[in-house]
Amino acid sequence: MPRGNPTWTKGISGNPAGRPKDTIGPLARERSIDAFNTIVALLESKDEKVRLRAAEIILERGFGKPVQQIEGSVDHVVQMATIKIGGRIAEFHVGD
């Protein structure tokens, strides 16, 4: 089976114009104050779930999402090895 895409010519870019410019980002940033004011207004909603979610959004944007601690113990350590043979990846246990 031939490698690569047979419809592409070697040395010629498949995307000569390059990556498209960011068009949505600037538009979204122009409306960010309106979006924030909408979220603030939702803090006055009669729906408790809407108020809670609006508060979460504001706090997450202001302080970041809370860090979640992961607790646990290790009873047995297992080492894994990954090798590539002939284009295929194989994983296997090392040791016990």
C-alpha positions in Angstrom: 0.0 0.0 0.0 1.5 3.4 -0.9 2.4 5.8 1.9 0.8 9.2 2.3 -1.9 10.8 0.3 -1.6 10.1 -3.4 -3.5 13.3 -4.3 -0.9 15.6 -2.7 2.2 16.7 -4.6 5.4 16.4 -2.7 6.8 19.7 -1.7 3.5 21.6 -2.3 1.5 22.7 0.8 -2.0 21.4 1.1 -2.9 24.7 2.8 -1.0 27.5 1.0 -3.0 30.3 2.7 -2.0 29.0 6.1 -4.2 28.7 9.2 -7.3 30.9 9.1 -7.1 34.1 11.2 -9.0 34.2 14.5 -12.3 35.9 13.6 -14.5 34.8 16.5 -12.1 35.7 19.4 -12.1 39.5 18.8 -15.9 39.5 18.4 -16.3 37.6 21.6 -13.9 40.0 23.5 -16.0 43.0 22.2 -19.0 41.5 23.9 -17.3 40.3 27.1 -18.6 43.2 29.3 -22.2 42.5 28.1 -21.7 38.8 28.8 -20.4 39.4 32.3 -23.3 41.8 33.0 -25.7 39.1 31.9 -24.1 36.6 34.3 -24.3 39.2 37.2 -28.0 39.8 36.4 -28.6 36.1 36.7 -27.5 36.3 40.3 -31.0 37.9 40.9 -32.8 35.0 39.2 -35.7 33.4 41.1 -34.3 30.0 40.1 -31.9 28.8 42.7 -30.0 26.6 40.1 -29.5 29.6 37.8 -28.2 31.8 40.7 -25.8 29.1 41.8 -24.4 28.5 38.3 -24.0 32.3 37.8 -22.1 32.5 41.1 -19.9 29.6 40.1 -19.0 31.1 36.8 -18.1 34.4 38.4 -16.0 32.8 41.1 -14.2 30.5 38.6 -13.3 33.4 36.3 -12.1 35.5 39.3 -10.2 32.8 41.3 -9.9 29.8 39.1 -11.5 26.4 39.6 -11.0 24.8 43.0 -8.2 22.2 43.2 -9.4 18.7 43.9 -7.3 16.5 46.1 -6.8 12.9 45.2 -6.1 10.5 48.1 -5.1 6.8 47.8 -2.5 4.3 48.6 -0.2 2.1 46.6 -0.2 -1.6 47.5 1.8 -2.8 44.5 3.9 -0.9 42.0 3.5 -2.0 38.4 6.0 -0.8 35.8 4.9 -0.6 32.2 7.1 -0.4 29.2 6.1 0.8 25.8 8.0 0.0 22.6 7.4 0.6 19.0 8.1 -2.3 16.6 7.6 -2.0 12.9 5.2 0.9 13.4 3.1 -0.9 16.1 3.1 0.0 19.7 3.3 -2.7 22.3 2.9 -2.3 26.1 3.9 -4.9 28.7 4.5 -5.3 32.4 8.0 -5.2 33.7 9.0 -7.1 36.8 6.6 -9.3 38.8 
